[in-house]
Amino acid sequence: MGTVMTNAKERSNRMKSLFGNVDSAELAKQISAGPAVKVGSGAVKSMDRAFVAVEEENDRLREQLSGSEAIVEIDSAHVVPSFVRDRLDIEGDPLFQGFVEGIRESGQRLPILVRPSPDKQGYFQVAYGHRRLRACQILERPVRAIIRELTDDELVVAQGIENTERANLSFIEQALFAATLKSRGFRRETIAAALGRADGKLTYISMLIGIAEQFPAELIARIGSAPSIGRPKWEKLAAHFKDGRAPAAAQLIIDQVTSTRTWVALPSDQRFAALMNALEHKAASGDRGEEIEVGGGAVITAKSSRSSTLITIPESKMPGLSAWLIEKLPALVDEYRQQNGETPMR
């Protein structure tokens, strides 16, 4: 609420600003030519109250138009997503199409929160409301929004809290969100606030980040949000990876499973389950090893575990091969490093 006029001097100044363009000499002539009119003190007080009410309403409107709660319509094509992704697949959600139809029929009831884009003049960046924005973009209609000046920290906290209060992120979406914020230099306290966690939950934030960093980001994107899959199962899957990579044998299984049309067509939870089952089956049958026929009746066996691979060469069938491989091993390691863009050891 704006400041209320409390004395006659302030009211006088307001009156002068309203009628400052009137010729006072001409006005005096007109007044002297007519009969004197007496105005009662009650009428004066009533006019005072009217001016006070008008000024208060003007102040209220100015605050609403310039404040954080003013809702405006902006071109949805001129709104860009937050710099950190929280939801893995908005349009892949089976409920999203119904959400779009609801906005088509009933309009957008809740505004989104945006800030002026720090990178593109005339554009805005979403803090929260990505689903509502995407629906308006699909429908090619303006989006109702609240515009605020937000720092990066304020934006991610608003983004996270809105998700917590409305449609919770899945476990892996939380983990990926936390890991992405960490990679952009945000403190764990800010990440905790963005996920609706108290400062005392920093160990939980560290756990989320640790799990997300076990996986290649592209694999999480392929699996999707997996809304029914919680921490224990993701930790179990993470045991097949180390430092964001899978061993060669496990990676082969992953590539085979995730490249099929059948797997891609599955809901996210089932994609996770199918991949987990394939990797667990491989681990259970790992004792038998992989047999590689190299001719002359010789078979080389390779047994892979989560931490190492054991290659067995039959000396009776291929005498000298083991010694030759050991001699060539440094050169083979250098070749492997070069293929992976690493610096050779020698």
DOTI-223963 format. One line per field, with one value per residue (C-alpha): residue number from 0; residue in three letters; x, y, z. Coordinates in pm, 1 decimal. Example, Ala and Ser with C-alpha at 12.3 -4.5 7.8 and 13.67 -1.06 7.14 Angstrom:
<pts>
num c(0 | 1)
residu c(ala | ser)
east c(1230.0 | 1367.0)
north c(-450.0 | -106.0)
up c(780.0 | 714.0)
</pts>
This chain:
<pts>
num c(0 | 1 | 2 | 3 | 4 | 5 | 6 | 7 | 8 | 9 | 10 | 11 | 12 | 13 | 14 | 15 | 16 | 17 | 18 | 19 | 20 | 21 | 22 | 23 | 24 | 25 | 26 | 27 | 28 | 29 | 30 | 31 | 32 | 33 | 34 | 35 | 36 | 37 | 38 | 39 | 40 | 41 | 42 | 43 | 44 | 45 | 46 | 47 | 48 | 49 | 50 | 51 | 52 | 53 | 54 | 55 | 56 | 57 | 58 | 59 | 60 | 61 | 62 | 63 | 64 | 65 | 66 | 67 | 68 | 69 | 70 | 71 | 72 | 73 | 74 | 75 | 76 | 77 | 78 | 79 | 80 | 81 | 82 | 83 | 84 | 85 | 86 | 87 | 88 | 89 | 90 | 91 | 92 | 93 | 94 | 95 | 96 | 97 | 98 | 99 | 100 | 101 | 102 | 103 | 104 | 105 | 106 | 107 | 108 | 109 | 110 | 111 | 112 | 113 | 114 | 115 | 116 | 117 | 118 | 119 | 120 | 121 | 122 | 123 | 124 | 125 | 126 | 127 | 128 | 129 | 130 | 131 | 132 | 133 | 134 | 135 | 136 | 137 | 138 | 139 | 140 | 141 | 142 | 143 | 144 | 145 | 146 | 147 | 148 | 149 | 150 | 151 | 152 | 153 | 154 | 155 | 156 | 157 | 158 | 159 | 160 | 161 | 162 | 163 | 164 | 165 | 166 | 167 | 168 | 169 | 170 | 171 | 172 | 173 | 174 | 175 | 176 | 177 | 178 | 179 | 180 | 181 | 182 | 183 | 184 | 185 | 186 | 187 | 188 | 189 | 190 | 191 | 192 | 193 | 194 | 195 | 196 | 197 | 198 | 199 | 200 | 201 | 202 | 203 | 204 | 205 | 206 | 207 | 208 | 209 | 210 | 211 | 212 | 213 | 214 | 215 | 216 | 217 | 218 | 219 | 220 | 221 | 222 | 223 | 224 | 225 | 226 | 227 | 228 | 229 | 230 | 231 | 232 | 233 | 234 | 235 | 236 | 237 | 238 | 239 | 240 | 241 | 242 | 243 | 244 | 245 | 246 | 247 | 248 | 249 | 250 | 251 | 252 | 253 | 254 | 255 | 256 | 257 | 258 | 259 | 260 | 261 | 262 | 263 | 264 | 265 | 266 | 267 | 268 | 269 | 270 | 271 | 272 | 273 | 274 | 275 | 276 | 277 | 278 | 279 | 280 | 281 | 282 | 283 | 284 | 285 | 286 | 287 | 288 | 289 | 290 | 291 | 292 | 293 | 294 | 295 | 296 | 297 | 298 | 299 | 300 | 301 | 302 | 303 | 304 | 305 | 306 | 307 | 308 | 309 | 310 | 311 | 312 | 313 | 314 | 315 | 316 | 317 | 318 | 319 | 320 | 321 | 322 | 323 | 324 | 325 | 326 | 327 | 328 | 329 | 330 | 331 | 332 | 333 | 334 | 335 | 336 | 337 | 338 | 339 | 340 | 341 | 342 | 343 | 344 | 345)
residu c(met | gly | thr | val | met | thr | asn | ala | lys | glu | arg | ser | asn | arg | met | lys | ser | leu | phe | gly | asn | val | asp | ser | ala | glu | leu | ala | lys | gln | ile | ser | ala | gly | pro | ala | val | lys | val | gly | ser | gly | ala | val | lys | ser | met | asp | arg | ala | phe | val | ala | val | glu | glu | glu | asn | asp | arg | leu | arg | glu | gln | leu | ser | gly | ser | glu | ala | ile | val | glu | ile | asp | ser | ala | his | val | val | pro | ser | phe | val | arg | asp | arg | leu | asp | ile | glu | gly | asp | pro | leu | phe | gln | gly | phe | val | glu | gly | ile | arg | glu | ser | gly | gln | arg | leu | pro | ile | leu | val | arg | pro | ser | pro | asp | lys | gln | gly | tyr | phe | gln | val | ala | tyr | gly | his | arg | arg | leu | arg | ala | cys | gln | ile | leu | glu | arg | pro | val | arg | ala | ile | ile | arg | glu | leu | thr | asp | asp | glu | leu | val | val | ala | gln | gly | ile | glu | asn | thr | glu | arg | ala | asn | leu | ser | phe | ile | glu | gln | ala | leu | phe | ala | ala | thr | leu | lys | ser | arg | gly | phe | arg | arg | glu | thr | ile | ala | ala | ala | leu | gly | arg | ala | asp | gly | lys | leu | thr | tyr | ile | ser | met | leu | ile | gly | ile | ala | glu | gln | phe | pro | ala | glu | leu | ile | ala | arg | ile | gly | ser | ala | pro | ser | ile | gly | arg | pro | lys | trp | glu | lys | leu | ala | ala | his | phe | lys | asp | gly | arg | ala | pro | ala | ala | ala | gln | leu | ile | ile | asp | gln | val | thr | ser | thr | arg | thr | trp | val | ala | leu | pro | ser | asp | gln | arg | phe | ala | ala | leu | met | asn | ala | leu | glu | his | lys | ala | ala | ser | gly | asp | arg | gly | glu | glu | ile | glu | val | gly | gly | gly | ala | val | ile | thr | ala | lys | ser | ser | arg | ser | ser | thr | leu | ile | thr | ile | pro | glu | ser | lys | met | pro | gly | leu | ser | ala | trp | leu | ile | glu | lys | leu | pro | ala | leu | val | asp | glu | tyr | arg | gln | gln | asn | gly | glu | thr | pro | met | arg)
east c(0.0 | 131.3 | 194.4 | -131.4 | -149.4 | -163.2 | -151.5 | -291.2 | 43.0 | 76.8 | -281.8 | -214.1 | 86.9 | -122.7 | -392.2 | -132.6 | 1.2 | -350.8 | -446.0 | -106.2 | -199.6 | -496.0 | -450.1 | -494.1 | -561.5 | -838.5 | -982.9 | -988.3 | -1187.0 | -1446.7 | -1482.4 | -1521.0 | -1789.4 | -2017.6 | -2195.4 | -2002.2 | -2072.5 | -2019.5 | -1887.8 | -1946.1 | -1661.5 | -1830.5 | -1797.4 | -1431.3 | -1363.0 | -1551.0 | -1336.1 | -1020.7 | -1124.6 | -1199.4 | -853.9 | -691.1 | -887.4 | -794.2 | -425.6 | -425.9 | -584.9 | -328.8 | -45.1 | -193.8 | -221.6 | 134.5 | 264.8 | 69.0 | 193.2 | 556.6 | 563.5 | 636.6 | 272.6 | 167.5 | 47.1 | 104.8 | 70.2 | 389.6 | 470.7 | 542.4 | 787.8 | 999.6 | 1041.5 | 1338.4 | 1383.7 | 1581.9 | 1957.8 | 1928.9 | 1700.3 | 1485.0 | 1235.5 | 1379.5 | 1089.3 | 789.6 | 616.5 | 689.2 | 470.0 | 148.6 | -52.5 | 92.9 | -144.4 | -440.2 | -269.6 | -243.3 | -610.1 | -708.1 | -534.7 | -690.3 | -1039.9 | -1015.3 | -714.8 | -400.7 | -513.3 | -176.4 | 93.9 | 454.8 | 748.3 | 1007.5 | 1294.4 | 1430.5 | 1674.9 | 2035.3 | 2146.5 | 1874.1 | 1728.5 | 1349.5 | 1329.3 | 1244.9 | 1376.9 | 1157.4 | 1210.9 | 911.6 | 618.1 | 798.6 | 497.9 | 258.8 | 500.6 | 538.9 | 161.6 | 115.5 | 389.3 | 218.5 | -113.0 | 62.9 | -89.2 | 58.8 | 162.1 | 48.5 | 351.9 | 486.3 | 807.9 | 1070.4 | 1434.7 | 1601.8 | 1960.1 | 2073.8 | 2043.6 | 1691.2 | 1588.0 | 1696.4 | 1548.1 | 1213.7 | 1233.7 | 1301.3 | 1046.8 | 767.4 | 842.2 | 840.2 | 503.7 | 326.2 | 452.9 | 752.2 | 1059.7 | 1150.3 | 1456.8 | 1684.7 | 1553.1 | 1643.1 | 1988.2 | 2051.3 | 1921.8 | 2158.5 | 2457.4 | 2392.7 | 2376.6 | 2699.6 | 2871.4 | 2766.2 | 2930.4 | 2628.6 | 2689.2 | 2532.0 | 2324.8 | 2164.1 | 2108.0 | 1943.6 | 1714.5 | 1623.9 | 1515.9 | 1324.7 | 1578.9 | 1705.7 | 2075.2 | 2100.2 | 2027.1 | 2353.7 | 2458.0 | 2144.3 | 2246.9 | 2594.5 | 2435.0 | 2217.9 | 2517.5 | 2727.4 | 2466.3 | 2406.1 | 2780.0 | 2804.0 | 2608.5 | 2666.7 | 2414.7 | 2298.5 | 2202.2 | 1984.2 | 1820.3 | 1747.4 | 1594.4 | 1389.9 | 1245.4 | 1149.1 | 902.2 | 849.8 | 1220.1 | 1371.5 | 1714.2 | 1783.5 | 1732.5 | 1933.7 | 2215.6 | 2198.4 | 2224.7 | 2509.0 | 2713.1 | 2759.7 | 2935.2 | 3244.7 | 3326.3 | 3048.2 | 3144.7 | 3054.2 | 3312.0 | 3337.3 | 3127.9 | 2852.4 | 2858.8 | 2803.6 | 2491.0 | 2369.7 | 2412.1 | 2233.0 | 1936.1 | 1887.6 | 1914.2 | 1606.2 | 1273.9 | 1098.2 | 1297.9 | 1255.0 | 876.0 | 852.5 | 743.0 | 1034.6 | 998.3 | 999.7 | 1303.1 | 1490.1 | 1374.3 | 1470.4 | 1819.5 | 1869.3 | 1755.9 | 1995.7 | 2293.3 | 2204.7 | 2166.7 | 2507.4 | 2660.7 | 2500.3 | 2630.5 | 2971.8 | 3137.2 | 3113.2 | 3301.5 | 3301.2 | 3460.0 | 3652.1 | 3751.3 | 4082.1 | 4133.2 | 4329.9 | 4093.4 | 4210.7 | 3953.8 | 4041.7 | 3815.9 | 3738.9 | 3563.6 | 3448.4 | 3342.1 | 3241.8 | 3603.2 | 3824.9 | 3850.8 | 4042.4 | 4168.0 | 4276.2 | 4492.6 | 4549.4 | 4927.9 | 4904.8 | 4708.0 | 4885.8 | 5232.0 | 5404.5 | 5089.0 | 5074.7 | 5436.6 | 5381.1 | 5073.1 | 5256.5 | 5538.9 | 5292.2 | 5071.9 | 5230.3 | 5191.7 | 4831.2 | 4753.2 | 4896.8 | 4684.0 | 4376.5 | 4451.0 | 4492.9 | 4159.2 | 3993.3 | 4160.4 | 4400.1 | 4772.7 | 4984.7 | 5196.6 | 5516.8)
north c(0.0 | 341.5 | 627.4 | 799.8 | 1181.7 | 1284.3 | 1665.2 | 1960.5 | 2058.9 | 1723.3 | 1747.0 | 2101.3 | 1982.9 | 1706.3 | 1957.1 | 2185.9 | 1897.4 | 1821.8 | 2181.2 | 2336.4 | 2443.2 | 2665.3 | 3045.9 | 3167.9 | 3532.9 | 3434.6 | 3199.9 | 3482.2 | 3708.3 | 3437.1 | 3369.6 | 3740.9 | 3788.6 | 3527.8 | 3498.8 | 3366.0 | 3006.7 | 2868.2 | 2517.9 | 2327.5 | 2161.9 | 1822.8 | 1862.5 | 1955.3 | 1650.5 | 1431.8 | 1565.9 | 1499.8 | 1142.5 | 1101.4 | 1225.8 | 997.2 | 696.8 | 777.7 | 814.2 | 487.0 | 303.9 | 453.4 | 342.0 | -6.9 | -29.7 | 98.8 | -164.7 | -437.6 | -337.1 | -304.2 | -576.4 | -944.9 | -1054.3 | -876.2 | -1139.4 | -1056.7 | -1239.5 | -1285.5 | -1456.3 | -1820.5 | -1837.9 | -1577.0 | -1784.3 | -2019.3 | -2303.9 | -2277.4 | -2322.0 | -2642.2 | -2922.8 | -3087.2 | -3306.4 | -3560.2 | -3590.6 | -3357.7 | -3466.7 | -3835.7 | -3822.7 | -4013.5 | -3751.5 | -3455.2 | -3470.1 | -3449.9 | -3154.7 | -2975.5 | -3042.1 | -2904.1 | -2575.1 | -2571.9 | -2605.3 | -2413.5 | -2187.7 | -2155.0 | -2109.8 | -2080.9 | -1843.3 | -1947.3 | -1763.3 | -1608.8 | -1363.2 | -1145.9 | -1362.0 | -1274.7 | -1382.5 | -1279.4 | -930.4 | -933.6 | -1295.4 | -1448.5 | -1755.4 | -1993.9 | -2051.8 | -2281.5 | -2383.3 | -2570.9 | -2797.8 | -2502.4 | -2320.2 | -2621.1 | -2665.1 | -2298.8 | -2332.5 | -2638.2 | -2449.5 | -2139.7 | -1911.4 | -1652.9 | -1774.8 | -1606.9 | -1528.0 | -1345.4 | -1158.5 | -1117.4 | -1019.8 | -1339.9 | -1437.3 | -1781.3 | -1908.6 | -1767.4 | -1918.6 | -2275.2 | -2258.6 | -2140.2 | -2408.4 | -2685.6 | -2578.0 | -2552.9 | -2907.9 | -3029.5 | -2866.8 | -2974.6 | -3281.0 | -3436.2 | -3520.3 | -3888.4 | -4008.0 | -4001.3 | -3659.1 | -3524.7 | -3685.0 | -3546.3 | -3202.3 | -3197.7 | -3317.8 | -3057.0 | -2776.7 | -2900.7 | -2899.9 | -2535.1 | -2438.2 | -2412.6 | -2478.7 | -2784.8 | -2556.8 | -2399.6 | -2741.8 | -2862.4 | -2558.6 | -2614.5 | -2969.8 | -2864.0 | -3016.8 | -2855.4 | -2779.9 | -3089.4 | -3303.2 | -3222.8 | -3589.3 | -3675.5 | -3424.1 | -3580.2 | -3922.4 | -3796.4 | -3643.9 | -3957.5 | -4181.9 | -3950.4 | -3930.3 | -4309.5 | -4311.2 | -4161.1 | -3877.3 | -4011.5 | -4345.6 | -4174.3 | -3975.2 | -4299.9 | -4466.8 | -4161.6 | -4047.7 | -4399.7 | -4253.0 | -4579.4 | -4662.1 | -4545.2 | -4523.3 | -4896.8 | -5004.6 | -4714.8 | -4800.8 | -5160.9 | -5051.2 | -4813.3 | -5112.5 | -5206.5 | -4872.8 | -4695.4 | -4325.6 | -4277.1 | -4571.2 | -4937.6 | -5214.7 | -5330.5 | -5644.7 | -5451.5 | -5173.8 | -5434.1 | -5553.7 | -5196.5 | -5115.5 | -5432.1 | -5372.5 | -4998.2 | -5006.9 | -5226.7 | -5073.0 | -5291.6 | -5142.4 | -4783.0 | -4831.8 | -4944.8 | -4706.6 | -4563.3 | -4792.0 | -5097.5 | -4972.5 | -4958.0 | -5308.8 | -5460.8 | -5314.2 | -5419.4 | -5773.9 | -5801.5 | -5681.9 | -5901.2 | -6202.9 | -6134.0 | -6103.3 | -6431.0 | -6619.8 | -6454.3 | -6759.9 | -6944.4 | -6666.7 | -6575.1 | -6828.3 | -6700.3 | -6954.1 | -6855.4 | -7152.2 | -7473.7 | -7597.1 | -7326.0 | -7141.4 | -6832.0 | -6767.3 | -6420.2 | -6390.7 | -6044.1 | -5931.5 | -5585.0 | -5504.4 | -5701.3 | -5929.7 | -6259.0 | -6387.9 | -6754.0 | -6876.6 | -7252.0 | -7289.5 | -7640.4 | -7520.0 | -7182.8 | -7195.3 | -6856.8 | -6648.2 | -6538.8 | -6418.9 | -6235.8 | -6054.7 | -5954.1 | -5808.2 | -5617.0 | -5501.6 | -5153.4 | -5072.5 | -5199.0 | -4982.1 | -4676.1 | -4752.3 | -4782.3 | -4448.3 | -4274.0 | -4410.3 | -4265.7 | -3927.2 | -3979.6 | -3916.6 | -4231.1 | -4347.5 | -4344.0)
up c(0.0 | -86.5 | 159.5 | 267.4 | 262.2 | 627.4 | 621.8 | 437.9 | 284.4 | 105.6 | -17.8 | -138.3 | -336.2 | -494.9 | -586.9 | -746.2 | -953.3 | -1073.2 | -1157.7 | -1222.2 | -1577.4 | -1470.1 | -1509.6 | -1151.6 | -1252.1 | -1492.5 | -1234.7 | -973.9 | -1210.1 | -1268.6 | -899.4 | -805.5 | -1072.3 | -923.5 | -591.6 | -298.4 | -217.2 | 130.1 | 155.0 | 476.0 | 663.5 | 605.9 | 228.9 | 262.8 | 475.5 | 226.8 | -57.8 | 147.8 | 201.9 | -168.8 | -268.5 | -10.9 | -144.4 | -504.5 | -413.5 | -220.9 | -513.3 | -754.5 | -529.4 | -512.2 | -888.9 | -939.1 | -697.2 | -872.3 | -1216.9 | -1111.2 | -845.6 | -855.2 | -859.1 | -1179.7 | -1428.1 | -1794.1 | -2123.1 | -2322.9 | -2650.1 | -2560.9 | -2852.0 | -2672.1 | -2355.8 | -2317.2 | -2064.8 | -1744.6 | -1782.2 | -1577.0 | -1681.7 | -1417.2 | -1604.0 | -1845.5 | -2088.8 | -2065.5 | -2385.1 | -2318.6 | -2007.5 | -2092.9 | -1900.3 | -2088.0 | -2386.5 | -2150.5 | -1980.7 | -2317.4 | -2394.5 | -2054.7 | -2131.9 | -2480.1 | -2333.0 | -2005.2 | -2053.4 | -1844.5 | -1486.2 | -1310.8 | -1434.8 | -1487.5 | -1330.7 | -1561.0 | -1551.1 | -1832.5 | -2028.3 | -1941.5 | -2289.7 | -2538.4 | -2553.8 | -2551.2 | -2430.0 | -2094.5 | -1908.2 | -1710.7 | -1340.8 | -1313.5 | -1530.5 | -1809.3 | -1874.1 | -1896.6 | -2126.2 | -2356.5 | -2373.4 | -2472.0 | -2733.8 | -2883.7 | -2886.1 | -3029.4 | -2770.0 | -2529.7 | -2187.6 | -1865.8 | -1655.1 | -1351.4 | -1434.8 | -1163.4 | -1149.9 | -1024.2 | -958.8 | -1071.9 | -713.9 | -677.5 | -1010.4 | -928.2 | -577.5 | -719.9 | -989.0 | -738.7 | -478.8 | -736.5 | -851.1 | -490.9 | -419.5 | -738.1 | -927.3 | -754.6 | -954.1 | -970.8 | -781.7 | -1085.9 | -1194.1 | -850.2 | -875.9 | -1222.8 | -1120.5 | -820.9 | -1025.7 | -1295.4 | -1039.6 | -881.7 | -1221.8 | -1265.3 | -937.5 | -707.4 | -338.0 | -177.3 | 49.0 | -258.5 | -416.1 | -93.4 | -90.6 | -456.2 | -371.7 | -62.4 | 175.0 | 494.1 | 538.5 | 758.4 | 451.6 | 274.8 | 298.4 | 99.8 | -166.8 | -182.1 | -225.9 | -513.5 | -687.6 | -636.8 | -796.7 | -1093.8 | -1161.6 | -1185.3 | -1511.7 | -1854.6 | -1889.7 | -2226.4 | -2069.8 | -1807.4 | -2087.6 | -2275.3 | -1971.9 | -1879.1 | -1546.9 | -1425.9 | -1174.3 | -983.0 | -948.2 | -621.3 | -467.3 | -397.6 | -759.1 | -899.9 | -659.4 | -777.1 | -1139.1 | -1049.9 | -929.9 | -1296.6 | -1364.5 | -1244.1 | -1283.8 | -1534.4 | -1756.7 | -1789.2 | -1844.2 | -2205.2 | -2152.7 | -1973.1 | -2234.4 | -2505.0 | -2323.5 | -2275.3 | -2644.7 | -2750.0 | -2518.2 | -2568.5 | -2948.1 | -3001.6 | -3104.3 | -2849.5 | -2563.5 | -2686.6 | -2705.7 | -2341.4 | -2063.2 | -1868.8 | -1564.8 | -1790.3 | -1983.7 | -1652.8 | -1555.0 | -1891.9 | -1877.6 | -1517.5 | -1593.6 | -1887.5 | -1683.1 | -1384.6 | -1611.1 | -1761.6 | -1414.3 | -1300.0 | -1601.3 | -1585.7 | -1429.4 | -1758.7 | -1935.0 | -2302.5 | -2536.2 | -2840.3 | -3105.6 | -3267.5 | -3500.6 | -3472.9 | -3203.0 | -2962.9 | -2751.6 | -2546.8 | -2247.8 | -2112.4 | -1774.9 | -1671.3 | -1325.8 | -1208.8 | -1124.0 | -1366.0 | -1669.8 | -1672.7 | -2010.7 | -2028.0 | -2317.9 | -2364.7 | -2385.8 | -2529.6 | -2830.6 | -2884.0 | -2725.9 | -2703.4 | -2753.6 | -2389.2 | -2391.5 | -2721.7 | -2586.3 | -2269.1 | -2478.5 | -2698.6 | -2412.5 | -2359.7 | -2730.0 | -2726.4 | -2424.0 | -2603.1 | -2909.6 | -2687.3 | -2521.6 | -2857.9 | -2980.4 | -2669.5 | -2708.4 | -2418.8 | -2400.0 | -2457.2 | -2165.8 | -2370.5)
</pts>
